[in-house]
Amino acid sequence: MDSDVVPVIGLLVLVPFGRREVIGLIIGISDSSDFPEEKLKNAVALRAQLAPLSDHWLALCAFAADYYQRPFGEVALPGLPKNLRALKPGPLDRALKKIARGVAPHDATPAAMPVLNPAQQEAADAIAESAGFAPILLHGVTGSGKTEVYLQAAHKILAQDERQQNLSQILILVPEINLTPQLENNVRARFPGVMVATLHSGLAEGERMFHWLAAHLGHARIVLGTRLAVLASMPHLKLIIIDEEHDPSYKQQEGLRYSARDLAVWRARQLGIPVVLGSATPALESWHHSQSGRYRKLELRQRAVRDAVLPTVRLIDMERDKPAEGLTSTLLAALRLRLERGEQSLLFLNRRGYAPVLNCDACGWVSNCTRCTSFMVLHKPEHRLRCHHCSLELRIPKYCPTCGNIDLQPMGRGTQRVEEGLQQFFPQARILRIDADSTRRKGSAQAAFDSVHRGEVDILIGTQMVAKGHDFKNLTVVGVLNPDTALFSHDYRASERLFAQLMQVAGRAGRAAQREGGSASEVLIQTRYPQHPLYGAVMAHDYDRFAGELLEERRHAGLPPFIYQALLRAEARELQTALDFLQLASECLPHPGITINDPIPMTMTRVANVDRAQLLVECASRPALQAFLKIWIATLRQIKTRARWSLEVDPVDI
C-alpha cells in the first residue's frame, strides 16, 4: 500500500485474504499486534476517495451486533452496497462523478402545502420543535394526514437549518417497497430543490450505491427507504420518521434478524434527535411505551379531508348469508351499487393463488408439498401447483396420483379464484388483481396502482399489498374475505395483526369527501363469528380499548412487552438431530432467572427437505437476558452438532 496514504478508522481497505483479495473496513488502528510480524500482511489499497464512515455509524453497527448477538462484520459489511465492496475502484469512482454532476438543485416550483387542521398543525409543530432525543408516537386514524404532518415537519427542520447555514438530513422509513414510489413522488414535488435518495432491495446495485453515496456524502437531504435504510450512513441526520411502525415487515427474517424500528429509536437516542413512529394501529410495544410516558403521544382523531369520515363497518354472518363463489349476496349487492354509481370497490383476501389446496374426494388425497409440511397452492392460470415456502412447482395432475380419480377439486379460495368468480358476476366490470403473482415484474406493482388512481379499475382484488398506505379517492366499499382463520392461530400476536390489518384495509375507503348522490363508505367483513370481540372493536374503530384489553391479557400471561424473549432455532436433515441439539443447549449452562422452555418442532416443521425446531428463552429483565445470551452463544459454538442453528432476539414469529 502507498506509504503516503494514512489509514483512518471508517475507511474501506482492500486486503489479502488467503489466496484472494477482499474489501474490509478499518474499525481500529494499533501500532502493535499479538501476531508474529512474519504472519502479518500489508493491505493492498485504501479507498481514500470515499469519506470515512462516521463514528456514529460504526457505533450503530456495534450496538446491532452486540444486541442481536452477531459478529460486527455481519452487520457492517452487508449494510454497505455490494458495488462499494467491489475489488476494483471503478464503480465507486464512476458513482462519485455521477453524484458530483447531479447535485445541482432543480428549478421546479414546490407543490403547494395544504393547510393543516389544528391537530395536524400541533403535531407538525411538536415534531419540528423537539429538542434532543424525543420519541414521538403519532397515532392517527387512517386518512388523518400523517404523511402531510411528516412533510411539513420536515420542511420546517430543513428551512430552519438552511437559515442557520447548517446541513441536515431526514430519514423516512416505510415498511414495503411498493409504498416508496407514491411517497417519493410527494416528497420530490414538495422539495424540488432538495436531493432525495431512495434505498430498498428492489434497486439495481448501481442505483443502490449511487443513492447510498448521496446520503453518505450529505448531498441527499431526504432519504426514503425500507428497513435496510436504517443502516444508511447519514452524517447530518436530524429526524427519523417510521411510517406504519407496527408493520412486521420492519423485522428482518434472515441473517441479522434486526428490527429496523428498534434500531431507528436507538439511533435517534444516540444522536439526540427526534424519532416519529406513525400508525393508525401502533404496535403494542409502542403503545405501552406511550402509556407509560416513555414516548410522547400525539393524536389525529379526525380525517384530514373535510367531510371525509371513517367508513361504517358491517359484519356479514356467513351462516345466514351463504356465499356463492366466496361472495355473500350482501357483498355482491354492495359491489353492484358501486358499479352503477361509477365508484370503486376493493376486495381484500390475504391468500394468493387460485386455491390453497387441490383435493380428491374419492380417496382424500391433497396436494401436499413433497419437501415441506405445507400444501401446494393451485395456480390455475399458470396450470401449476406451487409451494409458497420452497418454491417447488409441478404441473397440475390430470388424475389423482393415489387412486386415479380424474375429478380433482380445488378447496378454498385465493385471489385468482375470487377474480374468476367476479368476472362471472360482473362481466362488464374492469377487474384488477394485485398480489405477489401479478406484480412479479419490476415496475408492475406501481403501474397497477397507477391504473387504480386513474379510475381505470372498477373492482380491485388484493392481498396485504393493497391494505396500507394507498390513497384511492373514489373507493367507497371494502369487502374482507375469510379473516376468521387468524382468530384461532397459535401465535399470540395473531389477533393484534388481524386487528391492524382490518383497520388498515378499512382505511382505504371513504378517504375523499362524499360527493352528492354518491355512496357512503362502508366496510363489509364476511365472518362466521360475528360475536367475536375483535370484530366489535373494529366496528367501533376503537383501537384504544382493544389495545388496552390486549395489553392486560399479555401482562397476566407474561408475554411481551412485559417479558423479553430470544428464540434459538435449529435445522437438520432429521428432526431428532435438531431437537437433540436444542436439548443440549437448554442444559449446557446454569440459568437462574432465565426461563428456557422445552425444545419443540416449528409449526412449519419441514421446509425444502430440512426439518426445523426451536427453543424459546424468556426473562423479565432485558439486561439479564442479554448477559446470559452472550455466554450462552459462546458455549453453543463449542458444541459439535450436525444441526445448523441461529438465534433471534425479540422474535416476532414463534
C-alpha positions as CSV (number, residue, x, y, z in Angstrom):
1,M,0.0,0.0,0.0
2,D,1.2,3.5,-0.8
3,S,3.1,4.8,2.3
4,D,1.8,8.3,1.7
5,V,-1.8,7.2,2.4
6,V,-2.7,7.3,6.1
7,P,-5.2,4.7,7.4
8,V,-8.3,6.2,9.1
9,I,-11.0,4.4,11.1
10,G,-14.1,4.1,8.9
11,L,-12.2,3.8,5.6
12,L,-12.7,0.8,3.3
13,V,-9.5,-1.1,2.5
14,L,-8.5,-3.8,0.1
15,V,-6.7,-6.6,1.9
16,P,-5.2,-10.1,1.1
17,F,-7.3,-12.9,2.5
18,G,-5.9,-16.4,1.8
19,R,-5.3,-16.6,-1.9
20,R,-7.8,-13.8,-2.8
21,E,-8.3,-10.2,-2.0
22,V,-11.4,-8.8,-0.3
23,I,-12.7,-5.4,0.8
24,G,-12.6,-4.8,4.6
25,L,-13.5,-1.9,6.9
26,I,-11.0,-0.3,9.3
27,I,-12.6,-0.3,12.8
28,G,-9.4,0.2,14.8
29,I,-5.8,1.2,14.5
30,S,-2.9,-0.1,16.6
31,D,0.9,0.2,16.4
32,S,1.4,-3.4,17.8
33,S,0.0,-6.9,17.3
34,D,-0.2,-10.1,19.2
35,F,0.6,-12.0,16.0
36,P,4.1,-12.6,14.9
37,E,5.3,-10.0,12.4
38,E,6.1,-12.6,9.7
39,K,2.4,-13.6,9.7
40,L,1.2,-10.1,9.1
41,K,0.4,-8.9,5.5
42,N,0.3,-5.5,4.1
43,A,-3.0,-4.0,2.9
44,V,-3.3,-3.7,-0.9
45,A,-5.0,-0.3,-1.2
46,L,-7.2,2.2,0.7
47,R,-10.4,3.6,-0.8
48,A,-9.3,7.0,0.3
49,Q,-11.5,8.7,-2.3
50,L,-14.5,7.8,-0.1
51,A,-15.1,9.8,3.0
52,P,-14.7,7.6,6.1
53,L,-17.8,6.1,7.8
54,S,-18.5,8.1,10.9
55,D,-18.0,7.1,14.5
56,H,-21.8,7.3,14.9
57,W,-22.4,4.8,12.1
58,L,-19.8,2.4,13.5
59,A,-21.4,2.7,16.9
60,L,-24.8,1.8,15.4
61,C,-23.3,-1.3,13.8
62,A,-21.5,-2.2,17.1
63,F,-24.8,-1.9,19.0
64,A,-26.7,-4.0,16.5
65,A,-24.0,-6.7,16.5
66,D,-24.0,-6.7,20.3
67,Y,-27.7,-6.7,20.9
68,Y,-28.6,-9.2,18.2
69,Q,-25.6,-11.4,19.1
70,R,-23.9,-11.3,15.7
71,P,-20.3,-10.6,14.7
72,F,-19.6,-7.0,13.8
73,G,-18.7,-7.8,10.2
74,E,-22.1,-9.4,9.6
75,V,-23.7,-6.1,10.4
76,A,-21.4,-3.5,8.9
77,L,-20.4,-5.0,5.6
78,P,-23.9,-6.2,4.4
79,G,-25.1,-2.7,5.4
80,L,-22.9,-1.4,2.5
81,P,-23.9,-1.6,-1.2
82,K,-22.3,-4.6,-2.9
83,N,-20.7,-2.4,-5.6
84,L,-19.0,-0.4,-2.8
85,R,-17.2,-3.7,-1.9
86,A,-16.1,-4.3,-5.5
87,L,-12.4,-5.2,-5.7
88,K,-11.7,-2.6,-8.5
89,P,-12.4,1.1,-7.6
90,G,-14.0,1.8,-11.0
91,P,-17.7,1.5,-9.8
92,L,-17.0,3.8,-6.9
93,D,-15.2,6.4,-9.0
94,R,-18.0,6.5,-11.6
95,A,-20.7,6.8,-8.9
96,L,-18.8,9.7,-7.2
97,K,-18.5,11.5,-10.6
98,K,-22.2,11.0,-11.2
99,I,-23.1,12.4,-7.8
100,A,-20.9,15.4,-8.4
101,R,-22.8,16.1,-11.7
102,G,-26.2,15.6,-10.1
103,V,-26.1,17.8,-7.0
104,A,-27.4,21.0,-8.7
105,P,-30.9,21.8,-7.5
106,H,-33.9,21.8,-9.8
107,D,-35.8,25.0,-10.7
108,A,-39.3,23.5,-10.3
109,T,-41.8,25.3,-8.2
110,P,-42.6,23.4,-5.0
111,A,-46.1,21.9,-4.7
112,A,-48.4,23.9,-2.5
113,M,-48.6,22.9,1.1
114,P,-52.1,22.1,2.2
115,V,-53.5,23.9,5.2
116,L,-53.3,21.6,8.2
117,N,-56.2,21.2,10.6
118,P,-55.5,22.1,14.2
119,A,-54.5,18.6,15.3
120,Q,-52.1,18.2,12.3
121,Q,-50.6,21.6,12.9
122,E,-50.0,20.8,16.6
123,A,-48.3,17.5,15.7
124,A,-46.1,19.1,12.9
125,D,-45.0,21.9,15.3
126,A,-44.3,19.5,18.1
127,I,-42.1,17.3,15.9
128,A,-40.2,20.2,14.3
129,E,-39.6,22.0,17.7
130,S,-38.5,18.9,19.6
131,A,-35.0,19.2,21.1
132,G,-32.7,16.3,21.8
133,F,-33.9,12.7,21.9
134,A,-37.7,12.8,21.6
135,P,-39.5,9.6,20.7
136,I,-43.0,10.5,19.5
137,L,-45.9,8.2,18.7
138,L,-48.1,9.8,16.1
139,H,-51.4,7.9,16.5
140,G,-53.7,8.9,13.7
141,V,-56.7,7.2,12.2
142,T,-56.4,6.1,8.6
143,G,-56.7,9.1,6.3
144,S,-55.9,11.6,9.1
145,G,-53.0,13.1,7.1
146,K,-50.0,11.6,8.9
147,T,-47.9,11.9,5.7
148,E,-48.7,15.6,5.5
149,V,-47.6,16.0,9.1
150,Y,-44.3,14.3,8.2
151,L,-43.7,16.5,5.2
152,Q,-44.5,19.8,6.9
153,A,-42.3,18.9,10.0
154,A,-39.5,18.0,7.6
155,H,-39.9,21.3,5.7
156,K,-39.6,23.3,9.0
157,I,-36.5,21.4,10.0
158,L,-34.8,21.8,6.6
159,A,-35.7,25.5,6.4
160,Q,-34.6,26.3,9.9
161,D,-31.2,24.6,9.3
162,E,-30.8,26.5,6.0
163,R,-31.3,29.8,7.8
164,Q,-28.6,28.8,10.3
165,Q,-26.4,27.6,7.4
166,N,-26.4,24.0,8.8
167,L,-26.8,20.8,6.9
168,S,-29.5,18.5,8.0
169,Q,-30.8,15.1,6.7
170,I,-34.1,13.4,7.3
171,L,-34.7,9.6,7.1
172,I,-38.2,8.3,6.3
173,L,-38.9,4.6,6.6
174,V,-41.8,2.7,5.0
175,P,-42.5,-1.0,5.5
176,E,-42.7,-2.2,1.9
177,I,-41.1,-1.4,-1.5
178,N,-44.5,-0.7,-3.2
179,L,-45.1,2.2,-0.8
180,T,-42.0,4.1,-1.8
181,P,-43.0,5.4,-5.3
182,Q,-46.1,7.3,-4.0
183,L,-44.2,8.8,-1.1
184,E,-41.2,9.6,-3.3
185,N,-43.4,11.5,-5.8
186,N,-44.9,13.5,-2.9
187,V,-41.5,14.3,-1.5
188,R,-40.0,15.3,-4.8
189,A,-42.9,17.6,-5.6
190,R,-42.7,19.2,-2.2
191,F,-38.9,19.6,-2.2
192,P,-37.9,20.1,-5.8
193,G,-34.6,21.8,-4.9
194,V,-33.6,19.0,-2.5
195,M,-31.7,15.9,-3.4
196,V,-33.8,12.8,-2.5
197,A,-32.2,9.3,-2.2
198,T,-34.2,6.0,-2.1
199,L,-32.9,2.8,-0.6
200,H,-34.6,-0.6,-0.8
201,S,-33.8,-4.1,-2.0
202,G,-35.6,-3.6,-5.4
203,L,-32.9,-1.2,-6.7
204,A,-30.2,-2.4,-9.1
205,E,-26.8,-2.5,-7.4
206,G,-25.6,0.6,-9.3
207,E,-28.6,2.6,-8.3
208,R,-28.3,1.5,-4.7
209,M,-24.7,2.6,-4.5
210,F,-25.5,6.0,-6.1
211,H,-28.3,6.7,-3.5
212,W,-26.2,5.3,-0.6
213,L,-23.3,7.5,-1.5
214,A,-25.5,10.6,-1.9
215,A,-26.7,10.0,1.7
216,H,-23.2,9.2,3.0
217,L,-21.7,12.4,1.5
218,G,-24.6,14.6,2.8
219,H,-25.9,15.6,-0.7
220,A,-29.2,13.7,-0.2
221,R,-31.1,15.7,2.4
222,I,-34.0,13.3,2.5
223,V,-33.6,9.5,2.4
224,L,-36.6,7.3,1.8
225,G,-36.4,3.5,2.2
226,T,-37.4,0.2,3.6
227,R,-35.8,-1.4,6.7
228,L,-32.3,-1.6,5.2
229,A,-32.2,2.2,5.0
230,V,-31.9,2.4,8.8
231,L,-28.3,1.3,8.3
232,A,-27.6,4.1,5.8
233,S,-24.7,6.4,6.5
234,M,-26.1,9.9,7.1
235,P,-23.7,12.2,8.8
236,H,-26.2,15.1,9.3
237,L,-29.2,13.1,10.4
238,K,-31.7,15.4,12.3
239,L,-35.0,13.5,12.2
240,I,-36.2,9.9,11.7
241,I,-39.7,9.0,10.7
242,I,-41.1,5.5,10.8
243,D,-44.4,5.2,8.9
244,E,-46.7,2.3,9.7
245,E,-44.4,1.5,12.6
246,H,-46.5,-1.5,13.6
247,D,-45.7,-3.4,10.4
248,P,-43.9,-6.8,10.9
249,S,-42.0,-6.1,7.6
250,Y,-39.7,-3.9,9.7
251,K,-38.2,-7.1,11.2
252,Q,-35.6,-8.8,9.1
253,Q,-36.2,-12.5,9.0
254,E,-32.9,-13.8,7.6
255,G,-29.3,-13.4,8.6
256,L,-29.1,-10.5,11.0
257,R,-32.6,-10.6,12.4
258,Y,-32.9,-6.9,13.4
259,S,-35.9,-4.7,13.9
260,A,-35.5,-1.5,11.9
261,R,-38.0,0.3,14.1
262,D,-36.0,-0.5,17.3
263,L,-32.6,0.4,15.6
264,A,-34.1,3.7,14.5
265,V,-35.2,4.5,18.0
266,W,-31.7,3.6,19.3
267,R,-30.1,5.7,16.5
268,A,-32.2,8.7,17.4
269,R,-31.2,8.3,21.1
270,Q,-27.5,8.0,20.1
271,L,-27.7,11.2,18.0
272,G,-30.0,13.1,20.4
273,I,-32.7,13.7,17.7
274,P,-36.5,13.2,17.4
275,V,-37.9,10.0,16.1
276,V,-41.5,9.7,15.0
277,L,-43.4,6.4,15.0
278,G,-46.6,6.8,13.0
279,S,-49.5,4.4,12.8
280,A,-53.3,4.1,13.0
281,T,-52.7,0.8,14.8
282,P,-49.5,1.1,16.8
283,A,-47.5,-2.0,17.9
284,L,-48.4,-2.9,21.4
285,E,-44.8,-2.3,22.5
286,S,-45.0,1.3,21.2
287,W,-48.5,1.8,22.7
288,H,-47.2,0.5,26.0
289,H,-44.3,3.0,25.9
290,S,-46.7,5.9,25.2
291,Q,-49.0,4.8,28.1
292,S,-46.0,4.7,30.5
293,G,-44.7,8.1,29.4
294,R,-41.6,6.8,27.7
295,Y,-42.9,8.0,24.3
296,R,-44.8,11.2,23.8
297,K,-48.2,10.5,22.1
298,L,-49.7,12.9,19.5
299,E,-53.2,12.1,18.2
300,L,-55.1,12.7,15.0
301,R,-58.6,11.6,15.7
302,Q,-60.3,13.0,12.5
303,R,-59.7,12.5,8.8
304,A,-57.7,15.3,7.1
305,V,-60.1,15.9,4.2
306,R,-63.1,17.9,5.2
307,D,-66.4,15.9,5.2
308,A,-64.4,12.6,4.8
309,V,-65.5,10.3,7.6
310,L,-64.4,6.9,8.7
311,P,-66.3,4.1,6.9
312,T,-69.1,2.2,8.6
313,V,-68.1,-1.3,9.4
314,R,-70.7,-4.1,9.0
315,L,-70.4,-7.7,9.7
316,I,-72.0,-10.3,7.3
317,D,-72.9,-13.5,9.1
318,M,-71.9,-16.3,6.6
319,E,-74.1,-18.8,8.5
320,R,-77.1,-16.8,7.5
321,D,-76.0,-15.3,4.2
322,K,-74.4,-18.3,2.5
323,P,-71.7,-17.2,0.0
324,A,-71.6,-18.2,-3.7
325,E,-68.1,-18.3,-5.2
326,G,-66.9,-17.0,-1.8
327,L,-69.1,-13.8,-2.0
328,T,-72.3,-13.3,0.0
329,S,-75.4,-11.7,-1.5
330,T,-74.9,-8.6,0.7
331,L,-71.4,-8.0,-0.6
332,L,-72.5,-8.6,-4.2
333,A,-75.2,-6.1,-3.8
334,A,-72.8,-3.5,-2.5
335,L,-70.4,-4.1,-5.4
336,R,-73.3,-3.8,-7.9
337,L,-74.4,-0.5,-6.4
338,R,-70.8,1.0,-6.7
339,L,-70.6,-0.2,-10.3
340,E,-73.8,1.6,-11.1
341,R,-72.6,4.8,-9.5
342,G,-69.1,4.7,-11.1
343,E,-67.3,4.2,-7.8
344,Q,-64.5,1.8,-7.0
345,S,-64.6,-1.3,-4.7
346,L,-61.8,-3.3,-3.0
347,L,-61.9,-7.0,-2.1
348,F,-59.2,-8.0,0.4
349,L,-58.1,-11.6,0.7
350,N,-54.7,-12.3,2.2
351,R,-54.3,-15.6,0.2
352,R,-52.8,-15.6,-3.3
353,G,-53.2,-18.3,-5.9
354,Y,-56.4,-19.9,-7.1
355,A,-57.0,-22.3,-4.2
356,P,-54.9,-23.3,-1.1
357,V,-55.1,-27.0,-2.0
358,L,-56.2,-29.5,-4.7
359,N,-58.2,-32.4,-3.3
360,C,-59.5,-35.8,-4.4
361,D,-63.0,-36.5,-3.0
362,A,-62.7,-40.2,-3.7
363,C,-59.6,-41.1,-1.6
364,G,-58.9,-37.9,0.3
365,W,-55.6,-37.1,-1.4
366,V,-54.5,-33.5,-1.1
367,S,-51.7,-31.6,-2.9
368,N,-49.1,-31.7,-0.1
369,C,-45.6,-30.4,-0.9
370,T,-43.1,-33.3,-1.0
371,R,-40.4,-31.1,0.5
372,C,-42.4,-29.1,3.1
373,T,-45.1,-29.6,5.7
374,S,-47.4,-27.5,3.7
375,F,-49.9,-27.7,0.8
376,M,-49.0,-26.8,-2.7
377,V,-51.2,-24.0,-3.8
378,L,-53.2,-24.2,-7.1
379,H,-52.3,-21.5,-9.6
380,K,-54.9,-22.1,-12.3
381,P,-53.8,-19.6,-14.9
382,E,-50.3,-20.9,-15.0
383,H,-51.5,-24.6,-14.8
384,R,-49.2,-25.2,-11.9
385,L,-49.1,-26.3,-8.3
386,R,-46.7,-24.1,-6.4
387,C,-45.3,-24.3,-2.8
388,H,-45.1,-20.8,-1.4
389,H,-42.4,-21.9,1.1
390,C,-39.7,-23.7,-1.0
391,S,-40.9,-22.5,-4.5
392,L,-41.3,-26.1,-5.8
393,E,-43.5,-26.1,-8.9
394,L,-45.4,-29.1,-10.5
395,R,-47.9,-29.4,-13.3
396,I,-51.5,-29.9,-12.2
397,P,-52.0,-33.7,-12.3
398,K,-54.6,-35.0,-14.7
399,Y,-55.8,-37.6,-12.2
400,C,-55.3,-38.4,-8.6
401,P,-51.8,-39.9,-8.0
402,T,-53.3,-42.2,-5.4
403,C,-56.5,-43.7,-6.8
404,G,-56.6,-42.4,-10.4
405,N,-59.7,-40.3,-10.0
406,I,-59.9,-37.6,-12.7
407,D,-62.3,-35.4,-10.7
408,L,-59.9,-33.3,-8.7
409,Q,-61.4,-30.3,-6.9
410,P,-59.9,-27.0,-5.6
411,M,-60.5,-26.4,-1.9
412,G,-60.8,-22.9,-0.5
413,R,-60.2,-19.7,-2.4
414,G,-57.3,-17.5,-3.3
415,T,-57.3,-14.2,-5.1
416,Q,-57.2,-15.8,-8.6
417,R,-60.4,-17.8,-7.8
418,V,-62.2,-14.7,-6.4
419,E,-61.2,-12.9,-9.6
420,E,-62.7,-15.7,-11.7
421,G,-65.9,-15.6,-9.7
422,L,-66.2,-11.8,-10.0
423,Q,-65.9,-12.0,-13.8
424,Q,-68.9,-14.3,-13.8
425,F,-71.0,-12.0,-11.6
426,F,-69.9,-8.7,-13.3
427,P,-68.7,-9.5,-16.8
428,Q,-68.7,-5.8,-17.8
429,A,-66.6,-4.6,-14.8
430,R,-63.0,-3.7,-15.1
431,I,-61.4,-6.0,-12.5
432,L,-57.8,-5.9,-11.4
433,R,-55.9,-8.3,-9.1
434,I,-52.8,-7.1,-7.3
435,D,-50.7,-9.7,-5.4
436,A,-47.2,-11.1,-5.4
437,D,-48.1,-13.2,-8.5
438,S,-49.5,-10.5,-10.7
439,T,-46.7,-8.0,-9.8
440,R,-43.5,-10.0,-10.3
441,R,-42.0,-7.8,-13.0
442,K,-40.2,-4.7,-11.9
443,G,-42.5,-1.7,-12.0
444,S,-45.6,-3.8,-12.5
445,A,-47.0,-3.0,-9.0
446,Q,-46.7,0.7,-9.5
447,A,-48.3,0.5,-12.9
448,A,-51.2,-1.4,-11.4
449,F,-51.7,1.1,-8.6
450,D,-51.5,4.0,-11.1
451,S,-54.3,2.5,-13.1
452,V,-56.5,2.3,-10.0
453,H,-55.7,6.0,-9.2
454,R,-56.6,7.0,-12.8
455,G,-60.0,5.4,-12.4
456,E,-59.4,2.6,-14.9
457,V,-60.4,-0.1,-12.4
458,D,-63.9,-0.8,-11.0
459,I,-63.1,-3.7,-8.6
460,L,-59.7,-4.2,-7.1
461,I,-58.8,-7.6,-5.6
462,G,-55.7,-7.8,-3.5
463,T,-53.6,-9.2,-0.6
464,Q,-51.9,-7.1,2.1
465,M,-50.1,-5.2,-0.7
466,V,-53.2,-3.1,-1.1
467,A,-54.1,-2.8,2.6
468,K,-52.0,0.2,3.6
469,G,-50.6,3.5,2.5
470,H,-52.6,3.9,-0.7
471,D,-55.0,6.8,-1.1
472,F,-57.8,5.7,-3.5
473,K,-60.0,8.7,-3.9
474,N,-63.0,7.1,-5.5
475,L,-63.1,3.9,-3.4
476,T,-66.2,3.6,-1.3
477,V,-66.6,0.0,-0.3
478,V,-64.1,-2.6,1.0
479,G,-65.0,-6.3,1.3
480,V,-63.0,-8.5,3.6
481,L,-63.0,-12.2,2.8
482,N,-62.0,-15.1,5.1
483,P,-60.4,-13.2,8.0
484,D,-61.5,-15.8,10.6
485,T,-58.5,-18.1,10.4
486,A,-56.4,-15.6,12.4
487,L,-58.8,-15.8,15.3
488,F,-57.6,-19.3,16.2
489,S,-53.9,-19.1,15.5
490,H,-51.3,-20.5,17.9
491,D,-49.4,-17.2,17.5
492,Y,-50.3,-14.8,20.4
493,R,-49.7,-11.9,18.1
494,A,-52.3,-13.1,15.6
495,S,-55.2,-11.0,17.0
496,E,-53.1,-7.9,17.1
497,R,-52.1,-8.4,13.5
498,L,-55.6,-9.1,12.3
499,F,-57.0,-6.0,14.0
500,A,-54.3,-3.9,12.4
501,Q,-54.9,-5.5,9.0
502,L,-58.6,-4.9,9.2
503,M,-58.3,-1.3,10.3
504,Q,-55.7,-0.6,7.6
505,V,-57.7,-2.1,4.8
506,A,-60.8,-0.5,6.1
507,G,-59.0,2.8,5.9
508,R,-58.8,2.6,2.1
509,A,-62.5,3.5,1.9
510,G,-64.0,7.0,2.1
511,R,-60.8,9.0,2.1
512,A,-62.4,11.7,0.0
513,A,-65.4,13.8,0.8
514,Q,-68.7,12.1,-0.1
515,R,-69.9,13.5,-3.4
516,E,-73.6,14.5,-3.9
517,G,-75.6,11.4,-4.8
518,G,-72.6,9.2,-4.0
519,S,-72.4,6.2,-1.7
520,A,-71.5,6.4,2.0
521,S,-68.2,4.5,2.5
522,E,-68.5,1.1,4.2
523,V,-66.5,-2.0,5.1
524,L,-68.2,-5.4,4.8
525,I,-66.5,-8.2,6.7
526,Q,-67.6,-11.8,5.9
527,T,-67.3,-13.9,9.0
528,R,-68.8,-17.0,10.8
529,Y,-68.1,-15.4,14.2
530,P,-69.8,-12.0,14.2
531,Q,-69.9,-12.0,18.0
532,H,-66.2,-12.1,18.4
533,P,-65.0,-9.1,20.5
534,L,-62.2,-8.3,18.0
535,Y,-64.8,-7.5,15.3
536,G,-66.7,-5.4,17.8
537,A,-63.6,-3.2,18.3
538,V,-63.1,-3.0,14.5
539,M,-66.7,-1.8,14.1
540,A,-66.2,0.9,16.7
541,H,-62.8,1.9,15.3
542,D,-61.7,1.6,18.9
543,Y,-58.0,0.9,18.9
544,D,-57.6,2.3,22.4
545,R,-59.9,-0.2,24.1
546,F,-58.6,-3.1,22.0
547,A,-55.0,-2.3,22.8
548,G,-55.8,-1.8,26.5
549,E,-57.5,-5.2,26.8
550,L,-54.8,-7.0,24.8
551,L,-52.1,-5.4,27.0
552,E,-53.8,-6.6,30.1
553,E,-54.0,-10.1,28.7
554,R,-50.3,-10.0,27.9
555,R,-49.5,-8.8,31.4
556,H,-51.3,-11.7,33.0
557,A,-49.9,-14.2,30.6
558,G,-46.3,-13.0,30.9
559,L,-45.9,-12.1,27.3
560,P,-44.1,-9.2,25.5
561,P,-43.9,-6.3,26.2
562,F,-43.8,-7.4,29.8
563,I,-41.1,-10.0,29.2
564,Y,-38.2,-10.3,26.9
565,Q,-37.5,-13.3,24.6
566,A,-35.0,-14.9,22.4
567,L,-35.5,-17.9,20.1
568,L,-32.9,-20.5,19.3
569,R,-33.7,-22.3,16.0
570,A,-32.0,-25.4,14.7
571,E,-32.4,-27.3,11.4
572,A,-31.1,-30.6,10.2
573,R,-32.0,-33.3,7.7
574,E,-33.6,-35.3,10.6
575,L,-35.8,-33.6,13.1
576,Q,-34.3,-35.6,16.0
577,T,-30.9,-34.1,15.3
578,A,-32.2,-30.6,15.7
579,L,-34.2,-31.5,18.9
580,D,-31.1,-33.2,20.4
581,F,-29.0,-30.1,19.8
582,L,-31.7,-27.9,21.4
583,Q,-32.0,-30.2,24.4
584,L,-28.2,-30.0,24.9
585,A,-28.4,-26.2,24.5
586,S,-31.1,-26.0,27.3
587,E,-28.9,-27.9,29.7
588,C,-25.4,-26.6,28.9
589,L,-25.4,-23.7,31.3
590,P,-27.0,-22.8,34.7
591,H,-29.6,-20.1,34.1
592,P,-31.1,-18.6,37.3
593,G,-33.7,-16.1,36.5
594,I,-33.9,-17.3,32.9
595,T,-36.7,-19.5,31.6
596,I,-35.7,-22.0,29.0
597,N,-38.7,-23.8,27.5
598,D,-38.7,-27.3,26.1
599,P,-37.5,-27.7,22.5
600,I,-40.4,-28.3,20.0
601,P,-40.7,-28.7,16.3
602,M,-41.6,-25.5,14.5
603,T,-45.2,-25.1,13.2
604,M,-43.8,-25.3,9.7
605,T,-41.6,-28.3,10.6
606,R,-40.1,-29.1,7.2
607,V,-39.1,-26.6,4.5
608,A,-37.1,-27.7,1.4
609,N,-36.3,-31.1,2.9
610,V,-34.9,-29.6,6.1
611,D,-36.5,-30.2,9.5
612,R,-36.7,-27.3,11.9
613,A,-37.2,-27.0,15.7
614,Q,-37.0,-24.2,18.2
615,L,-36.3,-23.3,21.8
616,L,-37.8,-20.2,23.5
617,V,-35.8,-18.3,26.1
618,E,-37.5,-15.7,28.4
619,C,-36.6,-13.3,31.1
620,A,-38.2,-10.4,32.9
621,S,-35.0,-8.3,32.6
622,R,-33.6,-7.3,29.2
623,P,-30.0,-6.8,30.6
624,A,-30.1,-10.1,32.4
625,L,-31.2,-11.9,29.2
626,Q,-28.5,-10.1,27.1
627,A,-25.8,-11.1,29.7
628,F,-27.0,-14.7,29.5
629,L,-27.1,-14.8,25.7
630,K,-23.5,-13.6,25.4
631,I,-22.2,-16.5,27.5
632,W,-24.7,-19.0,26.0
633,I,-23.7,-18.2,22.4
634,A,-20.0,-18.7,23.2
635,T,-20.9,-22.1,24.8
636,L,-23.1,-23.2,21.9
637,R,-20.3,-22.6,19.5
638,Q,-18.3,-25.3,21.3
639,I,-21.0,-28.0,20.8
640,K,-20.4,-30.4,18.0
641,T,-23.5,-31.0,16.0
642,R,-24.8,-31.6,12.5
643,A,-27.6,-29.2,13.1
644,R,-27.4,-25.6,11.8
645,W,-28.6,-23.1,14.4
646,S,-29.3,-19.4,14.7
647,L,-30.5,-17.1,17.5
648,E,-33.2,-14.4,17.1
649,V,-33.6,-11.7,19.8
650,D,-37.1,-10.2,20.2
651,P,-38.7,-12.8,17.8
652,V,-41.9,-11.8,16.1
653,D,-42.9,-15.2,14.8
654,I,-42.9,-18.1,17.3
